Amino acid sequence: MQRIDAHQHFWIFDPVRDSWISEHMAAIRRDFLPGDLAPLLKENKMDGCIAVQADQSLEETDFLLKLASKNSFIKGVVGWTDLKSPLLEQTLRQYKGQAMLKGFRHILQGETDLKSFLADGSFEQGVATVLNGGYTYDLLVYHHQIEDILPLVDRLCRQQDCRLVLDHIGKPDLKAGQLQDWQNNILRLAAHKAVYCKVSGLVTEADWNHWKADDLRAALDTVLEAFGPERLMFGSDWPVCLLAVSYGKWVALLTEYFAPLSKQQKEEIFGGNAARFYGIEI
């Protein structure tokens, strides 16, 4: 079975467009392209990856699709489109035939008033449209925003073709160690069998310079119990992970954590689930 990194990014660094990469993130204030990732995948016995949008533009989607067309280890792209746009269906028609485009994501964590953003229902209709079109949708929210998206997820999961995945296990507050509300909301999300979870992005929610593996255990235990091995996906969140951990160390940490599971369960987490979710041939 192929080993797949279900979540990583590429970019040509632009200090204006990529203003979220602040001065104290010096480690990632540069270009990151397939040539940088390929040797890391090889070293860690990964067969491929899913390239996920980092900028909210159609240019970003096209950029990732172009990279995928030239690099066979990119197994799929999670792009961006304006899900509130009345022209959404027209835009999706333009991408018809782009087999590498597997799904879409909006950076919901960046919405300062998420309730207001979701209130008129247009975003929900947009997500429903892409799901009905055979695409997936990645949910990116902070721990304190999960409660705001629960009604949205409840309604979306009523439709037949629902495939949702929670990025970075919902960004729990590992620095403060305040996990109770997050844990309760994770259980509510996981009750929907159409919702998967990416085991990625944890170290950047902890203390970048002083975190320990034990700091992550309660969060990992929570998602393993809630989603089970059949709905978890390994993700590196490379290159963002480099703020706190190397690619190889992250792979090693999760390999050790999941070691007690069966061979088949580990294969599912490290590739099989991503292949099934994103429709990748294995």
C-alpha positions as a Markdown table, in Angstrom:
| # | Residue | x | y | z |
|---|---|---|---|---|
| 1 | Met | 0.0 | 0.0 | 0.0 |
| 2 | Gln | 1.2 | 3.5 | -0.8 |
| 3 | Arg | 2.3 | 5.8 | 2.0 |
| 4 | Ile | 0.8 | 9.2 | 1.5 |
| 5 | Asp | 1.4 | 12.5 | 3.3 |
| 6 | Ala | -2.1 | 13.8 | 3.3 |
| 7 | His | -1.3 | 17.5 | 4.0 |
| 8 | Gln | 1.6 | 19.7 | 2.8 |
| 9 | His | 2.1 | 23.0 | 1.0 |
| 10 | Phe | 4.2 | 24.6 | -1.7 |
| 11 | Trp | 4.8 | 28.3 | -2.3 |
| 12 | Ile | 7.0 | 30.9 | -3.9 |
| 13 | Phe | 7.3 | 33.2 | -1.0 |
| 14 | Asp | 5.7 | 36.7 | -1.4 |
| 15 | Pro | 6.0 | 38.9 | 1.7 |
| 16 | Val | 2.8 | 40.7 | 0.8 |
| 17 | Arg | 0.6 | 37.8 | -0.2 |
| 18 | Asp | 2.0 | 35.6 | 2.5 |
| 19 | Ser | 1.8 | 38.1 | 5.3 |
| 20 | Trp | 0.7 | 35.4 | 7.7 |
| 21 | Ile | 4.3 | 34.2 | 7.6 |
| 22 | Ser | 5.5 | 36.7 | 10.1 |
| 23 | Glu | 9.1 | 37.8 | 11.0 |
| 24 | His | 9.3 | 35.3 | 13.8 |
| 25 | Met | 8.6 | 32.5 | 11.3 |
| 26 | Ala | 12.0 | 33.0 | 9.6 |
| 27 | Ala | 12.4 | 29.3 | 9.0 |
| 28 | Ile | 9.6 | 29.3 | 6.4 |
| 29 | Arg | 10.0 | 32.8 | 4.8 |
| 30 | Arg | 11.4 | 31.4 | 1.6 |
| 31 | Asp | 10.3 | 29.3 | -1.4 |
| 32 | Phe | 9.2 | 25.7 | -0.9 |
| 33 | Leu | 8.8 | 23.6 | -4.1 |
| 34 | Pro | 8.6 | 19.9 | -5.1 |
| 35 | Gly | 12.4 | 19.7 | -5.4 |
| 36 | Asp | 12.6 | 20.5 | -1.7 |
| 37 | Leu | 10.0 | 17.9 | -0.6 |
| 38 | Ala | 11.0 | 15.0 | -2.9 |
| 39 | Pro | 14.1 | 13.9 | -0.9 |
| 40 | Leu | 12.2 | 14.1 | 2.4 |
| 41 | Leu | 9.5 | 11.8 | 1.1 |
| 42 | Lys | 12.1 | 9.4 | -0.2 |
| 43 | Glu | 14.0 | 9.4 | 3.1 |
| 44 | Asn | 10.8 | 8.7 | 5.0 |
| 45 | Lys | 9.5 | 6.0 | 2.6 |
| 46 | Met | 6.6 | 8.1 | 1.6 |
| 47 | Asp | 5.3 | 7.5 | -2.0 |
| 48 | Gly | 3.4 | 10.7 | -2.4 |
| 49 | Cys | 1.6 | 13.7 | -1.0 |
| 50 | Ile | -1.5 | 15.8 | -1.2 |
| 51 | Ala | -0.7 | 19.5 | -1.9 |
| 52 | Val | -3.1 | 21.8 | 0.0 |
| 53 | Gln | -3.8 | 25.5 | -0.8 |
| 54 | Ala | -2.1 | 28.1 | 1.3 |
| 55 | Asp | -3.4 | 31.2 | -0.6 |
| 56 | Gln | -7.0 | 32.0 | -1.3 |
| 57 | Ser | -7.0 | 32.5 | -5.0 |
| 58 | Leu | -7.7 | 30.6 | -8.2 |
| 59 | Glu | -4.1 | 31.3 | -9.1 |
| 60 | Glu | -3.1 | 29.2 | -6.2 |
| 61 | Thr | -5.2 | 26.3 | -7.4 |
| 62 | Asp | -3.7 | 26.6 | -10.9 |
| 63 | Phe | -0.2 | 26.8 | -9.4 |
| 64 | Leu | -0.7 | 23.5 | -7.5 |
| 65 | Leu | -2.2 | 21.8 | -10.4 |
| 66 | Lys | 0.7 | 22.8 | -12.6 |
| 67 | Leu | 3.1 | 21.4 | -10.0 |
| 68 | Ala | 1.1 | 18.2 | -9.9 |
| 69 | Ser | 1.3 | 17.8 | -13.7 |
| 70 | Lys | 5.1 | 17.8 | -13.5 |
| 71 | Asn | 5.7 | 15.8 | -10.4 |
| 72 | Ser | 4.1 | 12.3 | -10.2 |
| 73 | Phe | 4.6 | 12.1 | -6.4 |
| 74 | Ile | 1.9 | 14.8 | -6.0 |
| 75 | Lys | -1.1 | 12.5 | -5.9 |
| 76 | Gly | -3.8 | 15.2 | -5.5 |
| 77 | Val | -4.5 | 18.9 | -5.0 |
| 78 | Val | -6.8 | 20.6 | -2.5 |
| 79 | Gly | -7.4 | 24.0 | -4.0 |
| 80 | Trp | -9.4 | 27.1 | -3.3 |
| 81 | Thr | -12.3 | 28.7 | -5.0 |
| 82 | Asp | -14.8 | 31.3 | -3.8 |
| 83 | Leu | -17.5 | 29.1 | -2.3 |
| 84 | Lys | -19.8 | 32.0 | -1.8 |
| 85 | Ser | -19.7 | 33.1 | -5.4 |
| 86 | Pro | -22.8 | 32.9 | -7.6 |
| 87 | Leu | -20.4 | 31.8 | -10.3 |
| 88 | Leu | -19.2 | 28.7 | -8.4 |
| 89 | Glu | -20.7 | 26.1 | -10.7 |
| 90 | Gln | -19.3 | 27.9 | -13.7 |
| 91 | Thr | -15.8 | 27.8 | -12.0 |
| 92 | Leu | -16.2 | 24.1 | -11.3 |
| 93 | Arg | -17.0 | 23.5 | -14.9 |
| 94 | Gln | -13.7 | 25.1 | -15.9 |
| 95 | Tyr | -11.9 | 22.5 | -13.8 |
| 96 | Lys | -13.8 | 19.6 | -15.1 |
| 97 | Gly | -11.3 | 17.0 | -16.4 |
| 98 | Gln | -8.6 | 18.1 | -13.9 |
| 99 | Ala | -8.3 | 14.7 | -12.3 |
| 100 | Met | -5.7 | 15.9 | -9.9 |
| 101 | Leu | -8.0 | 18.4 | -8.3 |
| 102 | Lys | -9.5 | 16.4 | -5.4 |
| 103 | Gly | -11.1 | 19.0 | -3.2 |
| 104 | Phe | -11.3 | 22.5 | -1.8 |
| 105 | Arg | -10.5 | 24.4 | 1.4 |
| 106 | His | -11.2 | 27.8 | 2.7 |
| 107 | Ile | -9.1 | 29.2 | 5.6 |
| 108 | Leu | -12.0 | 29.4 | 8.1 |
| 109 | Gln | -9.5 | 29.9 | 10.9 |
| 110 | Gly | -8.8 | 33.3 | 9.4 |
| 111 | Glu | -12.4 | 34.5 | 9.7 |
| 112 | Thr | -12.5 | 36.8 | 12.8 |
| 113 | Asp | -16.3 | 36.4 | 13.1 |
| 114 | Leu | -17.0 | 32.9 | 11.8 |
| 115 | Lys | -20.6 | 32.9 | 12.9 |
| 116 | Ser | -21.3 | 36.0 | 10.8 |
| 117 | Phe | -19.4 | 34.5 | 7.9 |
| 118 | Leu | -21.6 | 31.4 | 7.9 |
| 119 | Ala | -24.8 | 33.2 | 8.8 |
| 120 | Asp | -26.4 | 33.8 | 5.3 |
| 121 | Gly | -26.0 | 30.1 | 4.2 |
| 122 | Ser | -24.1 | 30.9 | 1.0 |
| 123 | Phe | -20.9 | 29.3 | 2.2 |
| 124 | Glu | -22.7 | 26.1 | 3.3 |
| 125 | Gln | -24.4 | 26.0 | -0.2 |
| 126 | Gly | -21.0 | 26.4 | -1.8 |
| 127 | Val | -19.6 | 23.5 | 0.2 |
| 128 | Ala | -22.6 | 21.4 | -0.6 |
| 129 | Thr | -22.1 | 22.2 | -4.3 |
| 130 | Val | -18.5 | 21.0 | -4.4 |
| 131 | Leu | -19.4 | 17.8 | -2.4 |
| 132 | Asn | -22.2 | 17.1 | -4.8 |
| 133 | Gly | -19.7 | 17.6 | -7.6 |
| 134 | Gly | -17.6 | 14.7 | -6.3 |
| 135 | Tyr | -15.0 | 16.8 | -4.5 |
| 136 | Thr | -13.9 | 16.7 | -0.9 |
| 137 | Tyr | -13.7 | 19.6 | 1.6 |
| 138 | Asp | -11.0 | 20.3 | 4.2 |
| 139 | Leu | -12.2 | 21.9 | 7.4 |
| 140 | Leu | -9.6 | 24.3 | 8.8 |
| 141 | Val | -10.6 | 25.9 | 12.2 |
| 142 | Tyr | -9.1 | 26.6 | 15.6 |
| 143 | His | -10.3 | 24.7 | 18.6 |
| 144 | His | -12.5 | 27.5 | 19.7 |
| 145 | Gln | -14.3 | 27.6 | 16.3 |
| 146 | Ile | -15.3 | 24.0 | 16.1 |
| 147 | Glu | -18.5 | 24.6 | 17.9 |
| 148 | Asp | -19.4 | 27.2 | 15.2 |
| 149 | Ile | -19.1 | 24.7 | 12.4 |
| 150 | Leu | -20.9 | 21.8 | 14.1 |
| 151 | Pro | -24.3 | 22.8 | 12.8 |
| 152 | Leu | -22.8 | 23.2 | 9.3 |
| 153 | Val | -21.3 | 19.7 | 9.5 |
| 154 | Asp | -24.5 | 18.3 | 10.8 |
| 155 | Arg | -26.4 | 19.5 | 7.8 |
| 156 | Leu | -23.8 | 18.6 | 5.2 |
| 157 | Cys | -23.5 | 15.1 | 6.5 |
| 158 | Arg | -27.1 | 14.5 | 5.6 |
| 159 | Gln | -26.3 | 14.4 | 2.0 |
| 160 | Gln | -25.1 | 11.2 | 0.3 |
| 161 | Asp | -21.8 | 12.4 | -1.1 |
| 162 | Cys | -20.3 | 14.1 | 2.0 |
| 163 | Arg | -16.6 | 13.8 | 2.4 |
| 164 | Leu | -15.2 | 16.1 | 5.0 |
| 165 | Val | -11.8 | 16.1 | 6.8 |
| 166 | Leu | -10.7 | 18.1 | 9.8 |
| 167 | Asp | -7.3 | 19.6 | 9.3 |
| 168 | His | -4.6 | 19.5 | 12.1 |
| 169 | Ile | -7.0 | 17.7 | 14.5 |
| 170 | Gly | -8.9 | 21.0 | 15.0 |
| 171 | Lys | -5.9 | 22.9 | 16.4 |
| 172 | Pro | -6.2 | 22.1 | 20.1 |
| 173 | Asp | -4.7 | 24.6 | 22.6 |
| 174 | Leu | -1.7 | 22.5 | 23.5 |
| 175 | Lys | 0.3 | 25.5 | 24.9 |
| 176 | Ala | -2.2 | 26.1 | 27.6 |
| 177 | Gly | -3.2 | 22.4 | 27.9 |
| 178 | Gln | -6.9 | 23.4 | 27.9 |
| 179 | Leu | -8.4 | 20.5 | 26.0 |
| 180 | Gln | -11.8 | 19.7 | 27.5 |
| 181 | Asp | -14.0 | 21.8 | 25.2 |
| 182 | Trp | -12.0 | 20.7 | 22.2 |
| 183 | Gln | -12.3 | 17.0 | 23.2 |
| 184 | Asn | -16.1 | 17.3 | 23.6 |
| 185 | Asn | -16.4 | 18.9 | 20.2 |
| 186 | Ile | -14.1 | 16.4 | 18.6 |
| 187 | Leu | -16.4 | 13.7 | 19.8 |
| 188 | Arg | -19.4 | 15.5 | 18.2 |
| 189 | Leu | -17.6 | 15.9 | 14.9 |
| 190 | Ala | -16.4 | 12.3 | 14.9 |
| 191 | Ala | -20.0 | 11.0 | 15.4 |
| 192 | His | -20.4 | 11.7 | 11.7 |
| 193 | Lys | -18.9 | 8.8 | 9.8 |
| 194 | Ala | -18.3 | 11.0 | 6.8 |
| 195 | Val | -15.8 | 13.1 | 8.7 |
| 196 | Tyr | -12.1 | 12.2 | 8.7 |
| 197 | Cys | -9.2 | 13.8 | 10.6 |
| 198 | Lys | -5.7 | 14.7 | 9.6 |
| 199 | Val | -3.1 | 14.0 | 12.3 |
| 200 | Ser | -1.0 | 17.0 | 11.4 |
| 201 | Gly | -0.1 | 20.5 | 12.6 |
| 202 | Leu | 0.1 | 19.6 | 16.3 |
| 203 | Val | 3.6 | 20.8 | 17.1 |
| 204 | Thr | 2.9 | 24.3 | 15.8 |
| 205 | Glu | 0.0 | 24.5 | 18.3 |
| 206 | Ala | 2.5 | 23.6 | 21.1 |
| 207 | Asp | 5.5 | 25.5 | 22.4 |
| 208 | Trp | 7.7 | 25.5 | 19.3 |
| 209 | Asn | 11.0 | 25.4 | 21.1 |
| 210 | His | 10.2 | 23.4 | 24.2 |
| 211 | Trp | 7.5 | 20.9 | 23.3 |
| 212 | Lys | 7.8 | 17.2 | 24.2 |
| 213 | Ala | 6.2 | 14.1 | 22.7 |
| 214 | Asp | 4.2 | 13.7 | 25.9 |
| 215 | Asp | 2.6 | 17.1 | 25.4 |
| 216 | Leu | 0.8 | 15.7 | 22.3 |
| 217 | Arg | -0.3 | 12.4 | 23.8 |
| 218 | Ala | -3.7 | 13.5 | 25.2 |
| 219 | Ala | -4.7 | 15.1 | 21.9 |
| 220 | Leu | -3.5 | 12.0 | 19.9 |
| 221 | Asp | -5.4 | 9.7 | 22.3 |
| 222 | Thr | -8.5 | 11.8 | 21.8 |
| 223 | Val | -8.6 | 11.6 | 18.0 |
| 224 | Leu | -7.6 | 7.9 | 17.9 |
| 225 | Glu | -10.5 | 7.0 | 20.2 |
| 226 | Ala | -12.9 | 9.3 | 18.4 |
| 227 | Phe | -12.2 | 8.6 | 14.8 |
| 228 | Gly | -10.5 | 5.2 | 15.0 |
| 229 | Pro | -7.6 | 4.2 | 12.8 |
| 230 | Glu | -10.0 | 3.9 | 9.8 |
| 231 | Arg | -10.6 | 7.7 | 9.6 |
| 232 | Leu | -7.2 | 9.2 | 10.6 |
| 233 | Met | -4.7 | 10.4 | 8.0 |
| 234 | Phe | -1.0 | 11.1 | 8.5 |
| 235 | Gly | -0.1 | 14.7 | 7.4 |
| 236 | Ser | 3.2 | 16.6 | 7.8 |
| 237 | Asp | 2.0 | 20.1 | 7.3 |
| 238 | Trp | 5.4 | 20.7 | 5.7 |
| 239 | Pro | 6.9 | 23.2 | 5.5 |
| 240 | Val | 4.9 | 24.9 | 8.3 |
| 241 | Cys | 6.0 | 22.1 | 10.6 |
| 242 | Leu | 9.6 | 23.2 | 10.3 |
| 243 | Leu | 8.8 | 26.0 | 12.8 |
| 244 | Ala | 8.8 | 23.3 | 15.5 |
| 245 | Val | 9.9 | 19.9 | 14.1 |
| 246 | Ser | 11.7 | 18.3 | 11.1 |
| 247 | Tyr | 9.8 | 16.2 | 8.6 |
| 248 | Gly | 11.7 | 13.1 | 9.7 |
| 249 | Lys | 11.1 | 13.6 | 13.4 |
| 250 | Trp | 7.4 | 14.1 | 12.9 |
| 251 | Val | 7.2 | 10.8 | 10.9 |
| 252 | Ala | 9.2 | 9.1 | 13.6 |
| 253 | Leu | 7.0 | 10.5 | 16.5 |
| 254 | Leu | 3.8 | 9.3 | 14.9 |
| 255 | Thr | 5.3 | 6.0 | 13.8 |
| 256 | Glu | 6.2 | 5.4 | 17.5 |
| 257 | Tyr | 2.8 | 6.5 | 18.8 |
| 258 | Phe | 0.8 | 4.3 | 16.4 |
| 259 | Ala | 3.2 | 1.3 | 16.8 |
| 260 | Pro | 0.8 | -0.7 | 19.0 |
| 261 | Leu | -1.8 | -0.8 | 16.2 |
| 262 | Ser | -2.0 | -3.6 | 13.7 |
| 263 | Lys | 0.0 | -3.6 | 10.5 |
| 264 | Gln | -3.2 | -2.9 | 8.5 |
| 265 | Gln | -4.3 | -0.1 | 10.8 |
| 266 | Lys | -1.0 | 1.6 | 10.4 |
| 267 | Glu | -1.1 | 1.3 | 6.7 |
| 268 | Glu | -4.5 | 2.9 | 6.6 |
| 269 | Ile | -3.3 | 5.9 | 8.7 |
| 270 | Phe | -0.1 | 6.4 | 6.7 |
| 271 | Gly | -1.8 | 6.2 | 3.3 |
| 272 | Gly | -4.8 | 4.0 | 2.8 |
| 273 | Asn | -7.3 | 6.4 | 4.3 |
| 274 | Ala | -6.0 | 9.3 | 2.3 |
| 275 | Ala | -6.1 | 7.3 | -0.9 |
| 276 | Arg | -9.7 | 6.3 | -0.2 |
| 277 | Phe | -10.8 | 9.7 | 0.9 |
| 278 | Tyr | -9.2 | 11.6 | -2.0 |
| 279 | Gly | -9.9 | 8.9 | -4.6 |
| 280 | Ile | -6.3 | 8.0 | -5.3 |
| 281 | Glu | -5.5 | 4.7 | -7.0 |
| 282 | Ile | -3.2 | 2.5 | -4.9 |
